[in-house]
Amino acid sequence: ETTGFGNDSHGQSATKAAVRACRNAIEFNSIPSMDALVPGGYDNLKLSVILAVPPKYKDGLNLKEVAKVFPYGEAEFIIQDGGMIAPSGIAIDRLGDKNDDMVIVCASVTVGY
């Protein structure tokens, strides 16, 4: 199991924050012997991904986009209330801001088969 977090400072996108959280969770991990450890190798790899997302921004979460983070395996997502909303200090229209919320998502990724 590995964990990560990600944020979207401008634009209030739970998807962008979740993508960053998942990348953060897996970016320093390598499992080169997966073919020897998992029957069927990478093709049978299952990922359990828990995302803690601020309730206010859950509706905008696009799991198809988040799943693209994982180079192999089938991801199953569990979404729960969590993460954080913090002020960025400024809303910038040209960056897509609706307000000054910074959306923060936490991720936990477990590899199995």
Secondary structure, 3 states (H helix, E strand, C coil): CEEEEEEECCCCCHHHHHHHHHHHHHCCCCCCCHHHHCCCHHHHCEEEEEEEECHHHHHHCCHHHHHCCCCCCEEEEEEEECCEEEECCCCCHHHCCCCCEEEEEEEEEEEEC
